[in-house]
Amino acid sequence: MSTTAPTRTTLGFFAGIGTVFRMETRQRLRTRGWYILLAVWFVVIGLVAALAAFATGAASGIGQMMFELVIAFVLFFGLLVAPALSANTVSGDRSAGTLAILQNTLLTPGQILAGKWLAAWVSSLAFLVVSVPMIVWAMTYGDVYLPAVPVFLLMTAVEFGIVCAIGVGVSARAGRPLFAVVSTYLLVALLSLGTAIAYGLSFQLVEEQVTVSAQIWPDDPWSKVQYNDAGEAVDAQGKVIEDQEAYLEGIQREQESYTIDPEAYVCGPDTYESSIFHTERITWLLAANPFVVLADAVPARASTGFPAESGIMHSLSEGVRASQAGVPGRAPCLDGRKQEPAAAAGQAAGSNPLWPLGLVAQVAVAAVLVLLGRQRLSTPTRKLPRGTRIA
């Protein structure tokens, strides 16, 4: 008589994820606090947009500035809300004694974590959707670079997803909900504030004392003007020009028709000691910052005027690229020698965007935490922390 071993019924991977996702979503939709939180979010983002509109007045061409300001605040508030939506998903069930029920089903630890992460991410995306009316309102002011809009929204959603993954991983590993929430907030603060603080404190490590000189454009009409010790304009022989006002007005007229070439300069003979900072050596510290990732990933259009590119995220991106360029972009005359052209330095920096490195670093942190959390959910468990509820 032959016997066959019983086969264990398995649940498809995506079907299991969908089951956990539906359970988590229904639980969130049943709570009144969820809708109150959405309403508060809408009011806060609306106040930000209204204050920005009031501060800028009815001027035209400020749409890009308002749009980027709203996006920046959406990301800022999202970094505050996403940990609260994700860091209590597993640790809360463990504290309530309901996690063991899920572990005793056909669901695998990976399916449990993936379903809870997806539910937390979709919940955070609901806040982004609620912000859309304010984003559209900002765009009605005009002068918005439309190709950048979907990239802004996509990268904001990606950042929400990464933060939710960090929260779910910490929640699965932590034994108490409070510890999970606080730890997640600390990790988010480390990515957003900690990277900026580390970058600022590292300036003293890359400081260097050098000899610099002023830039002189030989073709610039004002560069030909010479002064005596009394501050009077003199000619080539050092004689004071009689009609100072007429002479300077003529120079001004020449200046108005003169087009300056930023790279057609020479280094002046007078030198002085100065401090420079090799920021190209420490810019990588900002890579994992969510705001830097968002700002650096958005494509920039060619400069067509100040109002079109005066947004806060564009300014952050330009600052990061300037930091990547380092000394050549800030000290064009070192030791009496002309350095690499600033435009070439900026182009070289722009050819190496920082956001892929930051995104990889963020995903790596989230992946490690999720893997550690999955290990904690694996059953059977040989040893449980003191005070852990089973059911």
Secondary structure, 3 states (H helix, E strand, C coil): CCCCCCCCCCCCHHHHHHHHHHHHHHHHHHCHHHHHHHHHHHHHHHHHHHHHHHHHCCCCCCHHHHHHHHHHHHHHHHHHHHHHHHCCHHHHHHHHCCHHHHHCCCCCHHHHHHHHHHHHHHHHHHHHHHCHHHHHHHHCCCCCCCCHHHHHHHHHHHHHHHHHHHHHHHHHHCCCHHHHHHHHHHHHHHHHHHHHHHHHHHHHHCEEEEEEEEEECCCCHHHHCEECCCCCEECCCCCECCCHHHHHHHHHHHHHCCCCCCCCCEEEEEEEEEEEECHHHCHHHHCCCHHHHHHHHCCCCCCCCCHHHCCHHHHHHHHHHHHHHCHHHHCCEECCEECCCHHHHHHHHHCCCCHHHHHHHHHHHHHHHHHHHHHHHCCCCCCCCCCCCCC
